[in-house]
Amino acid sequence: MNKKIWLSSPHMSGNEFLYVKEAFETNWIAPLGPHVNNFEKDLSDYVNVSHAAALSSGTGAIHLALILLGVTSGDEVICQSFTFSASANPIVYQGATPIFIDSEKDTWNIDPDLLEDAIKERISKGKKPKAIIVVHLYGMPAKMKEIQDISIKYGVPIIEDAAEALGSRQKVGNQKSEVRSQNEKESEKGKGKSGGNEWQMCGSFGEMSILSFNGNKIITTSGGGALLSNNENYITKSRFLATQARDDAPHYQHSHIGFNYRMSNVCAGIGRGQMQVLDERVKQRRSNYKFYKKSFSDYDGIIFQPENEESFSNRWLTAITVDPKLTNGVTREDIRLALEEVDIESRPLWKPMHLQPVFNNAPNYVNGTSEKLFEDGLCLPSGSNLREEDLERIVEVVKERLKAKV
């Protein structure tokens, strides 16, 4: 029997164990410790931001970012609708209201035009939003130049949800992107600080930015996340709040409500080992995408998430849409079920937040883009540990289903 193929499983390098072993040998098992400090430095150096706090989850990082921006009960926070619920849930933790914004077709991320329309309308109602949560969906950078311009114009800070986008980057500056060969692009953009100041890493665009190291992410600490910022005060306060907001006193004294959000030294050790292979993991994920793209090049009904010359996606997940009008009536659900029958995991694209029962009363500004993407979209297996024979098996199953009559 063929082994199960997962959508995106953890991929260890072997070096992680050395750091974990060191944690055991030095008895740094409790939260915090030297691995946490060094992991934070590794992250801030790679993303090219000044400060990072290693936390227990990306969700916790968003929650802390909202607290640090003063979001409280009755406030409104703009959030990309086409995302995982963890982007929006912390808004409700604070008693605030999420305002959901639909996507544009170029990147599948938040639509700048709808974003500006929403901000203007909320302000006209006397409810200026306290923050904008922007997501780089499946690792694809959002249109950050336009979004940043809107943020500055209306004075609404950005929380950048880069949970899926570690290793992704976007071109910055006023010069127009020149056309380069794919090999040149890969070599130039394959490292965190490559290309001089021309390319900016995802995770460095926001007033604060968040990362996730959940088990299915491009690197993992088994669980975990991080909050990043060039504002030292934000990160200092986040560490304080994340360790139960204990005051500087010989006894346990608390003047603020705190949270148990800090990463353990053991998990940070795993992260340090993972950081050593991050660029290789990005290369492997992009290789998966290229394999699929080539394999389905003759199928007009299989359309891949776009990547323009101004962006470089880590291709955390290879995401496609299936057009039944061009596939003999075969839908993305037909393909998903065909893969499931032979123990291959795939997954529909995110169900937009404005369609979720839990958010059915939240204001939304939509154009139909994310609803159509959800209807037709599928994430193919994308792990960096997939073998070529795994990819060939996946493609064979999909092609067989595409040939079938409805």
N, C-alpha and C positions, 0 to 999 in steps of 0.2 A: 504494500500500500504506500501511496505517496504521503509524505509528511505534510502536516498542516502548514499553510503559508499564512502568516499574520499580516495585518495591515502595516504595522510599524512596531516592531519589537525592539527591546533594548539590545544594544550592541557594545559589549565590553571589549577593551583592548588588551587587558591583562595587567596593565600598569595600575589600574584602580586598586587591585588587591594589595599592592605594595603600600599605598597610602593608608588603606584600612588596617593593614597589619601594623603599621607604625602607630596608628591611633590606639590599637589594643596594647601594643608593647609599652606605650607611654601612659596608658590608662586615661587618655583623653577621649572618653566615651560620652560624657555628658555634653549637652549643648554648648556651643562655642568652643574655642580652641584654635591652635595654629593653622589647621587645615581650613577653617572658616575664613580666617584672615587672608590666607594665601589664595583661596578660591575667589574671594571678593576682588583681590588685586588682579588675578587672572582675567576675570570678567571685565573689570573697568579698563584694563589695558587693551583687551581684544576689541571691545565695543568703542573704545576711545572716549570714555567719559571719566569724570574725575572721581566719582564715588559710587560704591555699590554696597548693598546690604543683602547678605544671603539669608533667605527666608524658607519657611516650610512649604510654601506654595506660591504660584503666580496669583491665585485668587487673593491670598493674604496680602500680596504686594499691591494689588489694585485697591483693596480695602484701606490699607495704610495711606496710599496716595490720596484717596478721597478725603480721609481724615485730615491729612496735612494741608489740603487745599481748603479746609473749612467747610466741607459739605455736611449739612445737617438736615434734620427733619424739615420737610416742606420745600427744600431746594430741588432744582432740576439739573440733570446731567445728561448731556448728549452722548449717545452710544451707537456705534455701528450695529445695524440690525442683523447683518449676515455674519454671525459669529457663534461661538460656543457660549452657553449661558454664564460661564464664569466671568465673562467680560461685563455682564450686566448685574449679576446677583449682588455684588458689593454695594451697588447704588442703593438697593433696597435695604441692605444691612443698616445704612445710615438714615433710613426713613425718607430718602429722597425719591424722586420720580425719574425713571429713565425716559428719555425722548429718543425714539429710534429713527435712524436715518438709513435709507436704502443705499444700494451700491450703484456704481457705474460699471459699464461693460468692459472697460479697458483693462482693469486689474481685478474686478469683482469686489473692490473695497469701497469705503464710504464715498458717496458722491459729493464732491465739493459744492456743486450748485445747490443741491438739496440742503446741504449743511448750512450754507449761508442763508437760504430761504428760512430754514427753521430757526436760526439764531435771530434773524430780524423779526420773525413773528413772535417768538417767545419774549423778546425785549418789548415789543409793542403791547404785550399782555402784562408787562410789569414783572416778568420772570426771567431775567437774564440768566442763562445757564452758568453753572459754576465750573464746569469742565467739559472737555470733549474727549471721549475714549475712542481712539482710532486703532483698528486692528489690521495687521499685515496677514491676510488670510492665506493659509497654507504656505506661508513664507514669502508671498508676493508683496513687495512694498506698495503701500498706498501712495496716492498722489500728494506727497508730503509738502512740496513747494506751495501748491494751491491751498492746502489745509493750513499750513503755517501762516500764510498771508491772511487767511480768514481769522485765525486765532489772534494774530496781532491787531488786525483791524477792529475787532470787537472786544478785545481784552479778555478772551476766554482761554485759559491754559489747556494744553494738550497732555493727556495721559496716554502714552504710546504703549499699546498692548502688542509687544513683540514676542509673545509666548511661543509662536510658531516660527519665528523669523531670525533666530540666532544664526549669524553667518550671511544673512541677506544684506543688501546695501543698495544705495541709490545715488545717482549722479547729482552733484550739487554744483552751484556756480552758474554764471550767466552764459558761458560759452555753449554753443550747440554741439551735441555729441557727434563725433565723427564716426563713419562706418568702419568697423574693424572686423577682422576674421574672428570666427568662433574661438579658435585656439588662442588668439591674442586676448580676447575677452576673458576666457577661462583663467589664463595665467595671471592677468592683471588683477582680476577681481577675486582670486582664490584665497586671499589672506586678509586679515582684519584691517590692516592699515595700508593696504596696497593702493597704488595710484595716487600717492601724495594726498592732497586735500580735495582731489576731484571726486572721490567717492566717499559717501558717509554711511556708516553702519546703521542698520536698523537697531533700535534700542538707544539711539543718541539724539533723536529728533524731539522728544517730548520734554516738557517741564520736568516730568518724571516718566520713566519707562519701566516696563516690567518684562521679565523673562520667566519661562517655565522649564522645569527639568523633570516633568512627569515621565513615567516609563515609556511613553510612546514618542517623546520628542527627539530631536536630532541628537542631543546628548541628554543623559539622565543622571540624576542622583538618587534614583528609585522614586523619590517624590522631591518636591522642592521648587523654589523660585527665587527671584531676586528683584530688588527695586534699585534702579539706577538714576543718577542725576548729577549734573554739574553743580548743583546747589548743595554744599556740604551740610547746611543746616537741616535740609529735608532728610538726608540719610542719617545724620546723628539722631534726629527726633524719631525716625522710623525704628532704629535699633532700640531706643528707649521704650517705645510703645510695644515693640515686638517681644520684649522680655518682661512683660507684665507691668511695665511702667513703674519699676521700683525706684524710689527716690534715693539719692546719695545719702544714706544714713546707715549706722551700724545695725539697726533693726529693720524689720520689714515695714516700710512706710510708703504709702501710695497717695499721690495727689491727683492722679489721672487714671482713667480706666485703661488698662493694658490688655495685651493679647499674648498668647503663647505661639508666636509666629517665627521664632528663630530656627535656623537650620542647625542640625547636629554636626559635630566634628567628624563623625563617621561618614555621614552622607556627603559632607564637603570633601572628604578624601576621595570618594568616588568621583565627584565633580572635577577634582584636580586631574585625575587620570583621564577623564573624558575630554577635558580641554586640550590635552596633548594631541588628540586625534580629530578635533573638530573640523579642521579644514579638509581632512580626508573624508570625513562623513558627508560634508557638503558635496564634495566631488563625487562620492558614490551615489548620493541621492539624485544629483543632476544627471549622472550616467543612467540611472533607472529611467528618468524622464526621456532622455534621448533615445533609449532603447524602445520605449513605448511609442514615441513620436515617429520613429522610423518604421516600426512594425505596422502602424495604422495609417501610414501616409497615403495609402490608396483608398481609404475609407472616408468619404466626405462627411459622413454623419458623426464621426468621432472628432470632437473639437477640444483642444487643450487650453487650459488657463493661459491667457496671453502674458508675454513678457516683452516689454519694449526696450529700446536701446538705452533708456535712462535708468533701467533697473536690473538688478541681479538677484534672483530668488534662490534660496537654498533648496527649493523644490522639496520641502519637508514631506509633503504628500503630492504625488502626481494626480491632478484633478482634471477630469474631463466632463464634457456634456455630450449626451447622446441625442441626436435629432431623429426621431422615429420616421420622419418624412423621407429621410435619406438612408435609412437602415432597414428597409423592407418591413417597417412597423415595429422593429425591435426597440424596446425601451431600456433605460438604464436599470430598471428593476428586473427586467428579463436577464440582463447581464449579471447583475448582482446575485440573483438566485442561481444562475448557471454556475457561477464561481463557488457559491456556498455549497452546492451539491457535491463538489469535489474537494471540500475542505480548504477553500481559499477565501480569506476574509477580505471583503471590500466594504465600503460604507457610503451611503448617500451624502451629498454635501450638506452642510449645516442647515437645519430648519431655521428660517429667520426668526429673530426674537419677537417681531411684531405679530407672528402667527402662533406663538406659544401660548397655551392656555393661561399660564401663570402671569403673563404680561398683557392679557387681552384688553385691559383698560388703559394701557400706557399710550400717550400720544405718539403718532408716527408720521413720517414724511416718506412716502413710498412712490416708486415709479414702475414696479413690477419686475425689476431686474432680479432681485434675490429670490422672489417666488418662482420665477422661471428656472433659475439656476438650481434651486432645490428640487424642482420637478424633474429636471433632466440630468442632474449632475451626479457624479460618482467619483470616489477616491479609490484609486487602484493601489494594490500593495506596493509599498515604497521604502521598506526598511533598507538600511545601508548594508545589512548582512544577507541580502538576497543574492543567490547565485544565478549565473546565466541560465542554468537549466530551470530554475524557479521562474524566471521571467519568461522563458520560452513556453513553459507550461501554462502560465497565466494568459499569454497572448493566444495560444492555441485554443484555449477554452472560449475566450471572447470571440475569436474569429469563427469558431464552429457555431456559436450562438447567432452571430450576425448572418451566417449563411442559412440558418433555419427559417422556414416559412412560419408565419404567425397562424 
